């Protein structure tokens, strides 16, 4: 979604500024490329983080439940 928005913004900028259009086009394409390159990294980081957070939350809830049950 973000990469589409970036390319649309790049196209709009290119259309409104005819003089530096090639430079802006290259910049827009480059930023879209960066987003695509970063996406797998972000996704893998998220996939590692979510189970870890779930695990810690589960452990905290279990501990809290244990303490509540014992008092």
PDB file with one MODEL, atoms N, CA, C and O in Angstrom:
MODEL        1
ATOM      1  N   UNK A   1       0.837  -1.193   0.000  1.00  0.00           N
ATOM      2  CA  UNK A   1       0.000   0.000   0.000  1.00  0.00           C
ATOM      3  C   UNK A   1       0.874   1.246   0.000  1.00  0.00           C
ATOM      4  O   UNK A   1       0.636   2.177  -0.770  1.00  0.00           O
ATOM      5  N   UNK A   2       1.886   1.264   0.864  1.00  0.00           N
ATOM      6  CA  UNK A   2       2.781   2.415   0.973  1.00  0.00           C
ATOM      7  C   UNK A   2       3.566   2.666  -0.295  1.00  0.00           C
ATOM      8  O   UNK A   2       3.788   3.812  -0.687  1.00  0.00           O
ATOM      9  N   UNK A   3       3.995   1.563  -0.948  1.00  0.00           N
ATOM     10  CA  UNK A   3       4.791   1.706  -2.165  1.00  0.00           C
ATOM     11  C   UNK A   3       3.958   2.281  -3.300  1.00  0.00           C
ATOM     12  O   UNK A   3       4.466   3.043  -4.122  1.00  0.00           O
ATOM     13  N   UNK A   4       2.663   1.915  -3.349  1.00  0.00           N
ATOM     14  CA  UNK A   4       1.763   2.453  -4.374  1.00  0.00           C
ATOM     15  C   UNK A   4       1.603   3.953  -4.141  1.00  0.00           C
ATOM     16  O   UNK A   4       1.677   4.744  -5.081  1.00  0.00           O
ATOM     17  N   UNK A   5       1.387   4.334  -2.898  1.00  0.00           N
ATOM     18  CA  UNK A   5       1.260   5.742  -2.540  1.00  0.00           C
ATOM     19  C   UNK A   5       2.505   6.523  -2.908  1.00  0.00           C
ATOM     20  O   UNK A   5       2.406   7.653  -3.387  1.00  0.00           O
ATOM     21  N   UNK A   6       3.670   5.945  -2.693  1.00  0.00           N
ATOM     22  CA  UNK A   6       4.941   6.593  -3.013  1.00  0.00           C
ATOM     23  C   UNK A   6       5.054   6.831  -4.505  1.00  0.00           C
ATOM     24  O   UNK A   6       5.453   7.914  -4.935  1.00  0.00           O
ATOM     25  N   UNK A   7       4.703   5.821  -5.305  1.00  0.00           N
ATOM     26  CA  UNK A   7       4.821   5.962  -6.755  1.00  0.00           C
ATOM     27  C   UNK A   7       3.805   6.964  -7.288  1.00  0.00           C
ATOM     28  O   UNK A   7       4.102   7.705  -8.226  1.00  0.00           O
ATOM     29  N   UNK A   8       2.600   6.997  -6.698  1.00  0.00           N
ATOM     30  CA  UNK A   8       1.573   7.969  -7.098  1.00  0.00           C
ATOM     31  C   UNK A   8       2.056   9.374  -6.766  1.00  0.00           C
ATOM     32  O   UNK A   8       1.916  10.290  -7.576  1.00  0.00           O
ATOM     33  N   UNK A   9       2.623   9.544  -5.573  1.00  0.00           N
ATOM     34  CA  UNK A   9       3.161  10.840  -5.161  1.00  0.00           C
ATOM     35  C   UNK A   9       4.297  11.253  -6.090  1.00  0.00           C
ATOM     36  O   UNK A   9       4.399  12.415  -6.482  1.00  0.00           O
ATOM     37  N   UNK A  10       5.149  10.289  -6.437  1.00  0.00           N
ATOM     38  CA  UNK A  10       6.255  10.547  -7.362  1.00  0.00           C
ATOM     39  C   UNK A  10       5.752  10.998  -8.721  1.00  0.00           C
ATOM     40  O   UNK A  10       6.305  11.919  -9.322  1.00  0.00           O
ATOM     41  N   UNK A  11       4.691  10.342  -9.206  1.00  0.00           N
ATOM     42  CA  UNK A  11       4.098  10.695 -10.499  1.00  0.00           C
ATOM     43  C   UNK A  11       3.492  12.091 -10.445  1.00  0.00           C
ATOM     44  O   UNK A  11       3.622  12.865 -11.394  1.00  0.00           O
ATOM     45  N   UNK A  12       2.830  12.415  -9.336  1.00  0.00           N
ATOM     46  CA  UNK A  12       2.214  13.733  -9.167  1.00  0.00           C
ATOM     47  C   UNK A  12       3.277  14.826  -9.139  1.00  0.00           C
ATOM     48  O   UNK A  12       3.111  15.879  -9.756  1.00  0.00           O
ATOM     49  N   UNK A  13       4.370  14.572  -8.419  1.00  0.00           N
ATOM     50  CA  UNK A  13       5.478  15.537  -8.336  1.00  0.00           C
ATOM     51  C   UNK A  13       6.099  15.720  -9.721  1.00  0.00           C
ATOM     52  O   UNK A  13       6.378  16.843 -10.143  1.00  0.00           O
ATOM     53  N   UNK A  14       6.311  14.602 -10.422  1.00  0.00           N
ATOM     54  CA  UNK A  14       6.905  14.644 -11.759  1.00  0.00           C
ATOM     55  C   UNK A  14       6.030  15.457 -12.703  1.00  0.00           C
ATOM     56  O   UNK A  14       6.541  16.216 -13.527  1.00  0.00           O
ATOM     57  N   UNK A  15       4.704  15.301 -12.587  1.00  0.00           N
ATOM     58  CA  UNK A  15       3.770  16.012 -13.456  1.00  0.00           C
ATOM     59  C   UNK A  15       3.761  17.509 -13.153  1.00  0.00           C
ATOM     60  O   UNK A  15       3.642  18.328 -14.064  1.00  0.00           O
ATOM     61  N   UNK A  16       3.888  17.869 -11.872  1.00  0.00           N
ATOM     62  CA  UNK A  16       3.789  19.277 -11.497  1.00  0.00           C
ATOM     63  C   UNK A  16       5.101  20.041 -11.693  1.00  0.00           C
ATOM     64  O   UNK A  16       5.088  21.264 -11.827  1.00  0.00           O
ATOM     65  N   UNK A  17       6.240  19.326 -11.711  1.00  0.00           N
ATOM     66  CA  UNK A  17       7.536  19.973 -11.932  1.00  0.00           C
ATOM     67  C   UNK A  17       8.209  19.373 -13.163  1.00  0.00           C
ATOM     68  O   UNK A  17       8.923  18.377 -13.048  1.00  0.00           O
ATOM     69  N   UNK A  18       7.991  19.965 -14.343  1.00  0.00           N
ATOM     70  CA  UNK A  18       8.551  19.354 -15.555  1.00  0.00           C
ATOM     71  C   UNK A  18      10.078  19.439 -15.646  1.00  0.00           C
ATOM     72  O   UNK A  18      10.699  18.555 -16.237  1.00  0.00           O
ATOM     73  N   UNK A  19      10.698  20.474 -15.077  1.00  0.00           N
ATOM     74  CA  UNK A  19      12.143  20.654 -15.233  1.00  0.00           C
ATOM     75  C   UNK A  19      12.967  19.537 -14.565  1.00  0.00           C
ATOM     76  O   UNK A  19      13.737  18.874 -15.260  1.00  0.00           O
ATOM     77  N   UNK A  20      12.839  19.299 -13.243  1.00  0.00           N
ATOM     78  CA  UNK A  20      13.653  18.242 -12.629  1.00  0.00           C
ATOM     79  C   UNK A  20      12.971  16.871 -12.652  1.00  0.00           C
ATOM     80  O   UNK A  20      13.254  16.017 -11.812  1.00  0.00           O
ATOM     81  N   UNK A  21      12.074  16.672 -13.617  1.00  0.00           N
ATOM     82  CA  UNK A  21      11.288  15.435 -13.691  1.00  0.00           C
ATOM     83  C   UNK A  21      12.143  14.167 -13.691  1.00  0.00           C
ATOM     84  O   UNK A  21      11.838  13.252 -12.927  1.00  0.00           O
ATOM     85  N   UNK A  22      13.207  14.063 -14.517  1.00  0.00           N
ATOM     86  CA  UNK A  22      13.972  12.802 -14.521  1.00  0.00           C
ATOM     87  C   UNK A  22      14.552  12.460 -13.152  1.00  0.00           C
ATOM     88  O   UNK A  22      14.501  11.308 -12.721  1.00  0.00           O
ATOM     89  N   UNK A  23      15.100  13.457 -12.474  1.00  0.00           N
ATOM     90  CA  UNK A  23      15.690  13.230 -11.153  1.00  0.00           C
ATOM     91  C   UNK A  23      14.634  12.764 -10.160  1.00  0.00           C
ATOM     92  O   UNK A  23      14.874  11.846  -9.376  1.00  0.00           O
ATOM     93  N   UNK A  24      13.468  13.396 -10.195  1.00  0.00           N
ATOM     94  CA  UNK A  24      12.386  13.037  -9.273  1.00  0.00           C
ATOM     95  C   UNK A  24      11.836  11.656  -9.590  1.00  0.00           C
ATOM     96  O   UNK A  24      11.464  10.908  -8.686  1.00  0.00           O
ATOM     97  N   UNK A  25      11.785  11.317 -10.871  1.00  0.00           N
ATOM     98  CA  UNK A  25      11.303   9.993 -11.274  1.00  0.00           C
ATOM     99  C   UNK A  25      12.242   8.921 -10.741  1.00  0.00           C
ATOM    100  O   UNK A  25      11.801   7.912 -10.192  1.00  0.00           O
ATOM    101  N   UNK A  26      13.540   9.149 -10.906  1.00  0.00           N
ATOM    102  CA  UNK A  26      14.553   8.211 -10.407  1.00  0.00           C
ATOM    103  C   UNK A  26      14.425   8.079  -8.890  1.00  0.00           C
ATOM    104  O   UNK A  26      14.519   6.981  -8.341  1.00  0.00           O
ATOM    105  N   UNK A  27      14.210   9.205  -8.226  1.00  0.00           N
ATOM    106  CA  UNK A  27      14.050   9.222  -6.774  1.00  0.00           C
ATOM    107  C   UNK A  27      12.823   8.420  -6.351  1.00  0.00           C
ATOM    108  O   UNK A  27      12.884   7.636  -5.404  1.00  0.00           O
ATOM    109  N   UNK A  28      11.706   8.620  -7.057  1.00  0.00           N
ATOM    110  CA  UNK A  28      10.461   7.908  -6.743  1.00  0.00           C
ATOM    111  C   UNK A  28      10.633   6.410  -6.945  1.00  0.00           C
ATOM    112  O   UNK A  28      10.222   5.611  -6.103  1.00  0.00           O
ATOM    113  N   UNK A  29      11.245   6.031  -8.072  1.00  0.00           N
ATOM    114  CA  UNK A  29      11.477   4.610  -8.370  1.00  0.00           C
ATOM    115  C   UNK A  29      12.405   4.006  -7.321  1.00  0.00           C
ATOM    116  O   UNK A  29      12.187   2.887  -6.856  1.00  0.00           O
ATOM    117  N   UNK A  30      13.432   4.750  -6.957  1.00  0.00           N
ATOM    118  CA  UNK A  30      14.379   4.294  -5.938  1.00  0.00           C
ATOM    119  C   UNK A  30      13.717   4.078  -4.591  1.00  0.00           C
ATOM    120  O   UNK A  30      13.990   3.091  -3.908  1.00  0.00           O
ATOM    121  N   UNK A  31      12.838   5.008  -4.206  1.00  0.00           N
ATOM    122  CA  UNK A  31      12.161   4.881  -2.909  1.00  0.00           C
ATOM    123  C   UNK A  31      11.203   3.700  -2.909  1.00  0.00           C
ATOM    124  O   UNK A  31      11.064   3.018  -1.894  1.00  0.00           O
ATOM    125  N   UNK A  32      10.544   3.448  -4.032  1.00  0.00           N
ATOM    126  CA  UNK A  32       9.656   2.287  -4.157  1.00  0.00           C
ATOM    127  C   UNK A  32      10.485   1.012  -4.039  1.00  0.00           C
ATOM    128  O   UNK A  32      10.088   0.064  -3.362  1.00  0.00           O
ATOM    129  N   UNK A  33      11.639   0.997  -4.705  1.00  0.00           N
ATOM    130  CA  UNK A  33      12.545  -0.149  -4.634  1.00  0.00           C
ATOM    131  C   UNK A  33      13.003  -0.418  -3.212  1.00  0.00           C
ATOM    132  O   UNK A  33      13.081  -1.570  -2.784  1.00  0.00           O
ATOM    133  N   UNK A  34      13.305   0.650  -2.480  1.00  0.00           N
ATOM    134  CA  UNK A  34      13.731   0.528  -1.081  1.00  0.00           C
ATOM    135  C   UNK A  34      12.628  -0.066  -0.221  1.00  0.00           C
ATOM    136  O   UNK A  34      12.884  -0.909   0.639  1.00  0.00           O
ATOM    137  N   UNK A  35      11.387   0.384  -0.461  1.00  0.00           N
ATOM    138  CA  UNK A  35      10.241  -0.139   0.296  1.00  0.00           C
ATOM    139  C   UNK A  35      10.115  -1.637   0.062  1.00  0.00           C
ATOM    140  O   UNK A  35       9.916  -2.410   0.999  1.00  0.00           O
ATOM    141  N   UNK A  36      10.237  -2.044  -1.227  1.00  0.00           N
ATOM    142  CA  UNK A  36      10.125  -3.463  -1.558  1.00  0.00           C
ATOM    143  C   UNK A  36      11.269  -4.267  -0.944  1.00  0.00           C
ATOM    144  O   UNK A  36      11.066  -5.403  -0.516  1.00  0.00           O
ATOM    145  N   UNK A  37      12.465  -3.691  -0.897  1.00  0.00           N
ATOM    146  CA  UNK A  37      13.625  -4.362  -0.309  1.00  0.00           C
ATOM    147  C   UNK A  37      13.454  -4.502   1.203  1.00  0.00           C
ATOM    148  O   UNK A  37      13.818  -5.525   1.782  1.00  0.00           O
ATOM    149  N   UNK A  38      12.898  -3.470   1.836  1.00  0.00           N
ATOM    150  CA  UNK A  38      12.754  -3.450   3.293  1.00  0.00           C
ATOM    151  C   UNK A  38      11.597  -4.321   3.777  1.00  0.00           C
ATOM    152  O   UNK A  38      11.619  -4.805   4.908  1.00  0.00           O
ATOM    153  N   UNK A  39      10.584  -4.524   2.925  1.00  0.00           N
ATOM    154  CA  UNK A  39       9.379  -5.253   3.346  1.00  0.00           C
ATOM    155  C   UNK A  39       9.680  -6.639   3.918  1.00  0.00           C
ATOM    156  O   UNK A  39       9.175  -6.951   4.997  1.00  0.00           O
ATOM    157  N   UNK A  40      10.480  -7.493   3.252  1.00  0.00           N
ATOM    158  CA  UNK A  40      10.747  -8.815   3.840  1.00  0.00           C
ATOM    159  C   UNK A  40      11.440  -8.731   5.199  1.00  0.00           C
ATOM    160  O   UNK A  40      11.185  -9.546   6.087  1.00  0.00           O
ATOM    161  N   UNK A  41      12.309  -7.750   5.351  1.00  0.00           N
ATOM    162  CA  UNK A  41      13.020  -7.558   6.619  1.00  0.00           C
ATOM    163  C   UNK A  41      12.021  -7.189   7.711  1.00  0.00           C
ATOM    164  O   UNK A  41      12.055  -7.736   8.813  1.00  0.00           O
ATOM    165  N   UNK A  42      11.126  -6.248   7.385  1.00  0.00           N
ATOM    166  CA  UNK A  42      10.102  -5.806   8.341  1.00  0.00           C
ATOM    167  C   UNK A  42       9.189  -6.982   8.699  1.00  0.00           C
ATOM    168  O   UNK A  42       8.864  -7.198   9.867  1.00  0.00           O
ATOM    169  N   UNK A  43       8.782  -7.737   7.677  1.00  0.00           N
ATOM    170  CA  UNK A  43       7.876  -8.860   7.890  1.00  0.00           C
ATOM    171  C   UNK A  43       8.532  -9.932   8.762  1.00  0.00           C
ATOM    172  O   UNK A  43       7.894 -10.468   9.668  1.00  0.00           O
ATOM    173  N   UNK A  44       9.797 -10.246   8.494  1.00  0.00           N
ATOM    174  CA  UNK A  44      10.472 -11.290   9.277  1.00  0.00           C
ATOM    175  C   UNK A  44      10.697 -10.819  10.713  1.00  0.00           C
ATOM    176  O   UNK A  44      10.607 -11.612  11.651  1.00  0.00           O
ATOM    177  N   UNK A  45      10.986  -9.539  10.881  1.00  0.00           N
ATOM    178  CA  UNK A  45      11.145  -8.987  12.232  1.00  0.00           C
ATOM    179  C   UNK A  45       9.821  -9.069  12.983  1.00  0.00           C
ATOM    180  O   UNK A  45       9.787  -9.427  14.160  1.00  0.00           O
ATOM    181  N   UNK A  46       8.730  -8.733  12.292  1.00  0.00           N
ATOM    182  CA  UNK A  46       7.399  -8.790  12.906  1.00  0.00           C
ATOM    183  C   UNK A  46       7.032 -10.222  13.260  1.00  0.00           C
ATOM    184  O   UNK A  46       6.470 -10.478  14.326  1.00  0.00           O
ATOM    185  N   UNK A  47       7.349 -11.162  12.364  1.00  0.00           N
ATOM    186  CA  UNK A  47       7.000 -12.566  12.610  1.00  0.00           C
ATOM    187  C   UNK A  47       7.804 -13.143  13.772  1.00  0.00           C
ATOM    188  O   UNK A  47       7.350 -14.072  14.440  1.00  0.00           O
ATOM    189  N   UNK A  48       8.990 -12.599  14.015  1.00  0.00           N
ATOM    190  CA  UNK A  48       9.783 -13.015  15.179  1.00  0.00           C
ATOM    191  C   UNK A  48       9.257 -12.356  16.451  1.00  0.00           C
ATOM    192  O   UNK A  48       9.226 -12.966  17.520  1.00  0.00           O
ATOM    193  N   UNK A  49       8.847 -11.106  16.313  1.00  0.00           N
ATOM    194  CA  UNK A  49       8.439 -10.310  17.469  1.00  0.00           C
ATOM    195  C   UNK A  49       7.090 -10.756  18.015  1.00  0.00           C
ATOM    196  O   UNK A  49       6.920 -10.865  19.229  1.00  0.00           O
ATOM    197  N   UNK A  50       6.129 -11.015  17.132  1.00  0.00           N
ATOM    198  CA  UNK A  50       4.762 -11.333  17.564  1.00  0.00           C
ATOM    199  C   UNK A  50       4.719 -12.572  18.465  1.00  0.00           C
ATOM    200  O   UNK A  50       4.128 -12.501  19.543  1.00  0.00           O
ATOM    201  N   UNK A  51       5.325 -13.718  18.067  1.00  0.00           N
ATOM    202  CA  UNK A  51       5.295 -14.876  18.969  1.00  0.00           C
ATOM    203  C   UNK A  51       6.015 -14.614  20.288  1.00  0.00           C
ATOM    204  O   UNK A  51       5.595 -15.103  21.337  1.00  0.00           O
ATOM    205  N   UNK A  52       7.098 -13.843  20.234  1.00  0.00           N
ATOM    206  CA  UNK A  52       7.856 -13.523  21.447  1.00  0.00           C
ATOM    207  C   UNK A  52       6.988 -12.720  22.403  1.00  0.00           C
ATOM    208  O   UNK A  52       6.936 -13.008  23.599  1.00  0.00           O
ATOM    209  N   UNK A  53       6.307 -11.707  21.870  1.00  0.00           N
ATOM    210  CA  UNK A  53       5.415 -10.875  22.688  1.00  0.00           C
ATOM    211  C   UNK A  53       4.298 -11.746  23.253  1.00  0.00           C
ATOM    212  O   UNK A  53       3.947 -11.628  24.427  1.00  0.00           O
ATOM    213  N   UNK A  54       3.739 -12.621  22.415  1.00  0.00           N
ATOM    214  CA  UNK A  54       2.686 -13.540  22.849  1.00  0.00           C
ATOM    215  C   UNK A  54       3.157 -14.446  23.975  1.00  0.00           C
ATOM    216  O   UNK A  54       2.430 -14.695  24.937  1.00  0.00           O
ATOM    217  N   UNK A  55       4.381 -14.931  23.839  1.00  0.00           N
ATOM    218  CA  UNK A  55       4.979 -15.825  24.834  1.00  0.00           C
ATOM    219  C   UNK A  55       5.131 -15.109  26.179  1.00  0.00           C
ATOM    220  O   UNK A  55       4.744 -15.635  27.222  1.00  0.00           O
ATOM    221  N   UNK A  56       5.704 -13.893  26.135  1.00  0.00           N
ATOM    222  CA  UNK A  56       5.914 -13.119  27.361  1.00  0.00           C
ATOM    223  C   UNK A  56       4.594 -12.730  27.994  1.00  0.00           C
ATOM    224  O   UNK A  56       4.455 -12.764  29.217  1.00  0.00           O
ATOM    225  N   UNK A  57       3.614 -12.356  27.165  1.00  0.00           N
ATOM    226  CA  UNK A  57       2.292 -11.980  27.680  1.00  0.00           C
ATOM    227  C   UNK A  57       1.647 -13.184  28.353  1.00  0.00           C
ATOM    228  O   UNK A  57       1.082 -13.076  29.441  1.00  0.00           O
ATOM    229  N   UNK A  58       1.741 -14.347  27.681  1.00  0.00           N
ATOM    230  CA  UNK A  58       1.199 -15.590  28.235  1.00  0.00           C
ATOM    231  C   UNK A  58       1.848 -15.941  29.563  1.00  0.00           C
ATOM    232  O   UNK A  58       1.167 -16.331  30.511  1.00  0.00           O
ATOM    233  N   UNK A  59       3.164 -15.803  29.628  1.00  0.00           N
ATOM    234  CA  UNK A  59       3.913 -16.099  30.854  1.00  0.00           C
ATOM    235  C   UNK A  59       3.502 -15.146  31.971  1.00  0.00           C
ATOM    236  O   UNK A  59       3.314 -15.563  33.114  1.00  0.00           O
ATOM    237  N   UNK A  60       3.361 -13.862  31.635  1.00  0.00           N
ATOM    238  CA  UNK A  60       2.971 -12.849  32.623  1.00  0.00           C
ATOM    239  C   UNK A  60       1.571 -13.134  33.158  1.00  0.00           C
ATOM    240  O   UNK A  60       1.326 -13.037  34.360  1.00  0.00           O
ATOM    241  N   UNK A  61       0.652 -13.487  32.254  1.00  0.00           N
ATOM    242  CA  UNK A  61      -0.728 -13.794  32.652  1.00  0.00           C
ATOM    243  C   UNK A  61      -0.749 -15.040  33.537  1.00  0.00           C
ATOM    244  O   UNK A  61      -1.449 -15.078  34.549  1.00  0.00           O
ATOM    245  N   UNK A  62       0.025 -16.058  33.149  1.00  0.00           N
ATOM    246  CA  UNK A  62       0.085 -17.304  33.929  1.00  0.00           C
ATOM    247  C   UNK A  62       0.648 -17.043  35.325  1.00  0.00           C
ATOM    248  O   UNK A  62       0.135 -17.564  36.315  1.00  0.00           O
ATOM    249  N   UNK A  63       1.705 -16.234  35.396  1.00  0.00           N
ATOM    250  CA  UNK A  63       2.313 -15.889  36.687  1.00  0.00           C
ATOM    251  C   UNK A  63       1.338 -15.101  37.550  1.00  0.00           C
ATOM    252  O   UNK A  63       1.180 -15.372  38.741  1.00  0.00           O
ATOM    253  N   UNK A  64       0.682 -14.113  36.923  1.00  0.00           N
ATOM    254  CA  UNK A  64      -0.287 -13.286  37.648  1.00  0.00           C
ATOM    255  C   UNK A  64      -1.427 -14.163  38.161  1.00  0.00           C
ATOM    256  O   UNK A  64      -1.875 -14.005  39.298  1.00  0.00           O
ATOM    257  N   UNK A  65      -1.890 -15.077  37.329  1.00  0.00           N
ATOM    258  CA  UNK A  65      -2.956 -16.002  37.720  1.00  0.00           C
ATOM    259  C   UNK A  65      -2.515 -16.891  38.865  1.00  0.00           C
ATOM    260  O   UNK A  65      -3.287 -17.147  39.789  1.00  0.00           O
ATOM    261  N   UNK A  66      -1.276 -17.364  38.812  1.00  0.00           N
ATOM    262  CA  UNK A  66      -0.715 -18.211  39.864  1.00  0.00           C
ATOM    263  C   UNK A  66      -0.629 -17.477  41.182  1.00  0.00           C
ATOM    264  O   UNK A  66      -0.965 -18.025  42.232  1.00  0.00           O
ATOM    265  N   UNK A  67      -0.172 -16.222  41.127  1.00  0.00           N
ATOM    266  CA  UNK A  67      -0.061 -15.419  42.343  1.00  0.00           C
ATOM    267  C   UNK A  67      -1.438 -15.131  42.926  1.00  0.00           C
ATOM    268  O   UNK A  67      -1.633 -15.163  44.141  1.00  0.00           O
ATOM    269  N   UNK A  68      -2.394 -14.848  42.033  1.00  0.00           N
ATOM    270  CA  UNK A  68      -3.750 -14.543  42.470  1.00  0.00           C
ATOM    271  C   UNK A  68      -4.375 -15.785  43.119  1.00  0.00           C
ATOM    272  O   UNK A  68      -5.073 -15.694  44.129  1.00  0.00           O
ATOM    273  N   UNK A  69      -4.104 -16.938  42.514  1.00  0.00           N
ATOM    274  CA  UNK A  69      -4.669 -18.182  43.034  1.00  0.00           C
ATOM    275  C   UNK A  69      -4.096 -18.567  44.392  1.00  0.00           C
ATOM    276  O   UNK A  69      -4.787 -19.184  45.203  1.00  0.00           O
ATOM    277  N   UNK A  70      -2.842 -18.211  44.648  1.00  0.00           N
ATOM    278  CA  UNK A  70      -2.166 -18.646  45.876  1.00  0.00           C
ATOM    279  C   UNK A  70      -2.518 -17.774  47.076  1.00  0.00           C
ATOM    280  O   UNK A  70      -2.398 -18.212  48.220  1.00  0.00           O
ATOM    281  N   UNK A  71      -2.954 -16.532  46.817  1.00  0.00           N
ATOM    282  CA  UNK A  71      -3.248 -15.620  47.945  1.00  0.00           C
ATOM    283  C   UNK A  71      -4.679 -15.766  48.420  1.00  0.00           C
ATOM    284  O   UNK A  71      -5.093 -15.079  49.355  1.00  0.00           O
TER     285      UNK A  71
ENDMDL
END
